[in-house]
Amino acid sequence: MTSRISGAGGNNKATIALCLAVALLEGLDLQSAGVAGPRMAKEFSLALSQMGWAFSAGAIGLLPGAALGGRLADRLGRKRVLMASVTLFGLFSLATTLVWSFESLVIARFLTGLGLGAAMPNLIALCSEAAGPQQRSTAVGAMYCGMPFGAAIAAVIGMLGSSPASWRDVFYVGGLGPIVMVPLLGLFLRESHQFVAARAASTVREGVPGVSEALWGQGRARTTIALWISYLGTLIVLYFLMNWLPSMVLSRGLTRVQSNIVLMMFNIGGGIGAVAIATIMDRFGRRRTVIGMYAGIALALAALASAGGAVSMACGGLLCGLFLVGGQSVLYALAGHAYPTEVRGTGVGAAVAVGRLGSILGPLVAGQLFALGQSASMLVASSIPLCVIAALAALTVVGGFAQRNATGAQGV
C-alpha cells in the first residue's frame, strides 16, 4: 500500500507503516466492547440500556481526546502526542479486564476513549504530511485500513473464546499491543518535516494560530461546518453498526459464531474500502468519489436491513463495511486537505471530535430504541436519510476546495 506514495522516502513510508500499526490496534480496541458486550452483559447482569452506555463510554472519551490531541499536536508535535495517546489507551484497555461493576466498566472505557481519540488526529496529520498532495488520500486510506482490520482481529478473538470469562481476552490483546508499540514509535517514528518547517515559520511570525483562526480564518468557516456535519452523520451510522451488529445478528436467531463472522466480514470490507475508495479519489477526483461512496452506503444499508439468513447478513455486512468504513477514510483525507500544516492538527482534531458525537449517539440511541422494542431492520433503514445529509455536506466541502483552487488560495 505505501509503495504507491510517490515522492516519499524510506522514512515517510516507515511513518505510514507505523501509523497503520497504531490504527490496527485502535480498531481492535474500538471494536472490543462490541465483541465482548454479550458476555459482559451476562457477567454483570446489564440491561440493554446499560449496554448502550457501556458502548458509548469509550466514544464519549473520544470527543475531548480528539480535540485535545489535535490541538496539542500543533503545539508539541505529532510524534510526542501520539506516543502519549497510545500509552493511555493501552493502559486502560488492560484496566478494563479488572472491572468489577457497571460503573467501573464505564470509567475504564471512558479513559480508554481519551487515548484513542487523541491518537487519530495525529495519525491523520502524520500520514497527510508524509505524502505529497496528489497522494494524500491514498496515504490516509493506507493508514485507516488498519482500523477495520484491527476490528476484524477483535472479532476473531471473540470467536476463539469459549469460557464465560473469555471476553477479557480481547482487552488483554488491545492493551499489551499498544504498550509494546510505544518504544517502537520512539525509535523509528520521525516527526513530520512539514510540521517542523511550519512550526519554525510560525515562531518567526507570531506563534501558533489560535483555535478560532485555525477553524474559521482565511475563508474556512463553510468548509469547517460542512466537514463537521458529514462526520457527524456518517459516524452515527458507522458506530451504531460497529457496536450493535453482533447483537442484531443474534436477535435474528443466528449463532454467536455466525454473528462474529458477520462482524468480521463488515471489517474486512472496511479494510478493502479504506484503501480502495481513497485511492479512487486520488485518481478520479473528489466529487465523483463522494457521490459514488454515499450511493453505495445507502444501497448497502438497504441490503443489510432486508437480510435474514447468515449468508445475506454476511454480504450486507461486507458491503456496509466497504462503503461506510471506506467512506470514513475519505472524510479523514478531506480533513487533511482542508487545513494548512500549521493548524492541521487543530482542524482535523475538531472535526474528529464533532464526529465523535455521532459515535456516542449511534450506540446510545440504538440501545434505547432496542429496549423499546424497535426492530434492527427499522433502525438500519432509518439510517439512510442521515447518510443523504452527510453526503450533501461532504459535497459542500469538495465544492469549497474547487472554489479555493479557482481563486488561487493556498489550502494545503
Protein Blocks (a to p, Z undefined) as FASTA:
>chain_A
ZZmmghiafklmmmmmmmmmmmmmmmmmmmmmmmmmmmmmmmnopafklmmmmmmmmmmm
mmmmmmmmmmmmmmnopklmmmmmmmmmmmmmmmmmmpcbfklmmmmmmmmmmmmmmmmm
mmmmmmmmmpcfklmmmmmmmmmmmmmmmmmmmmmmmmmpmbfklmmmmmmmmmmmmmmm
mmmmmmmmccdfklmmmmmmmmmmnopadfklmmmgghlmmmmmmmmmmmmmmmmmmmmm
mmmmmmmmmmnopafklmmmmmmmmmmmmmmmmmmmmmmmmmnojklmmmmmmmmmmmmm
mmmmmpmblmlmmmmmmmmmmmmmmmmmmmmmmmmmmpcfklmmmmmmmmmmmmmmmmmm
mmmmmmmmmmnopafklmmmmmmmmmmmmmmmmmmmmmmmmmmmmnopafZZ
